[in-house]
Amino acid sequence: MREPTFFVLASLADGRKHGYGIIKDAEDLSDGRVRLKVGTLYAALERLTAEGLVATAGDEVVDGRARRYFELTDVGTTSLAAEAERQAMNAARARARLTQRAARAKVAAATAPAKVATA
């Protein structure tokens, strides 16, 4: 799952939202890394709806402008949870490798011959 899709689904995990709400929430959740454009968002929402991950959740008019709301489906919830778990496992593996690397570097530094200063 690509990062923008992940954050669109994560945005909808706490309830229905309209397009601008999703854009803002995805940006906040990603610490600014994901900045969706309106056209990109609606193309993604159309694809996610076709895949059964997202559903439309009503329309309303606010200040003369129509807003369409979207919500996460049960299939979308399962997919988001699986992706979050996959990312967590990948991060844990990376942290373990970094810990191993640091331990090897510490051992190498402790067992390296001392350098003799020359005058």
C-alpha positions in Angstrom: 0.0 0.0 0.0 1.4 3.4 -0.9 1.8 6.0 1.7 -0.9 8.4 0.5 -3.5 5.5 0.4 -2.4 4.5 3.9 -3.0 8.0 5.3 -6.3 8.4 3.4 -7.5 5.2 5.1 -6.0 6.2 8.5 -7.8 9.6 8.2 -11.1 7.8 7.9 -10.4 5.4 10.7 -11.9 7.8 13.3 -15.1 8.6 11.3 -16.5 10.0 8.2 -14.9 13.0 6.5 -15.3 15.2 3.4 -12.5 15.7 0.9 -10.9 18.8 2.5 -11.0 17.1 5.9 -9.2 14.0 4.5 -6.6 16.2 2.9 -5.9 18.1 6.1 -5.9 15.0 8.3 -3.6 13.0 6.0 -1.1 15.9 6.0 -1.3 16.1 9.8 -1.0 12.3 10.3 2.0 12.2 8.0 3.7 15.1 9.6 3.4 17.0 6.4 4.9 14.3 4.1 1.6 13.6 2.4 0.1 16.6 0.7 -2.8 15.4 -1.4 -4.2 17.5 -4.3 -7.9 17.5 -4.7 -7.8 15.7 -8.1 -5.4 13.1 -6.7 -7.6 12.6 -3.6 -10.8 12.1 -5.5 -9.2 9.7 -8.0 -7.9 7.7 -4.9 -11.3 7.8 -3.2 -12.9 6.5 -6.5 -10.4 3.6 -6.6 -10.8 2.8 -2.9 -14.6 2.8 -3.3 -14.4 0.5 -6.2 -12.1 -1.8 -4.1 -14.6 -1.8 -1.3 -12.3 -0.1 1.2 -14.2 3.2 1.4 -17.9 4.1 1.0 -19.7 7.3 0.4 -21.4 8.5 3.6 -23.7 11.3 2.6 -23.7 14.7 1.0 -24.5 18.1 2.4 -24.3 21.7 1.2 -22.2 24.1 3.4 -22.0 27.8 2.4 -23.5 26.9 -1.0 -20.9 24.2 -1.7 -21.6 20.5 -1.9 -19.6 18.2 0.3 -19.4 14.5 -0.2 -18.5 12.5 2.9 -16.6 9.2 2.9 -16.1 6.5 5.5 -14.0 3.4 6.0 -15.7 0.1 5.4 -15.1 -3.1 7.4 -12.9 -4.3 4.5 -11.0 -1.0 4.6 -10.6 -1.3 8.4 -9.1 -4.8 8.0 -6.8 -3.6 5.2 -5.6 -0.6 7.2 -4.9 -2.8 10.2 -3.0 -5.3 8.2 -0.9 -2.6 6.6 -0.2 -0.9 10.0 0.9 -4.3 11.3 3.2 -4.9 8.3 4.8 -1.5 8.7 5.3 -2.1 12.4 7.0 -5.4 11.7 9.2 -3.8 9.1 10.2 -1.1 11.5 10.9 -3.6 14.3 13.2 -5.6 11.9 15.0 -2.4 10.9 15.5 -1.4 14.6 16.8 -4.9 15.4 19.3 -4.6 12.6 20.4 -1.2 13.8 20.8 -2.5 17.3 23.0 -5.4 16.0 25.0 -2.9 14.0 25.6 -0.7 17.0 26.6 -3.8 19.1 29.1 -4.9 16.4 30.6 -1.5 16.2 31.0 -1.4 20.0 32.7 -4.8 20.0 35.0 -3.8 17.1 36.0 -0.6 18.9 36.7 -2.4 22.2 38.8 -5.1 20.5 40.7 -2.8 18.0 44.4 -2.5 18.7 45.3 0.8 20.4 47.0 3.3 18.2 50.4 4.3 19.2 51.2 8.0 19.0 54.4 8.9 17.3 56.4 12.0 18.0 
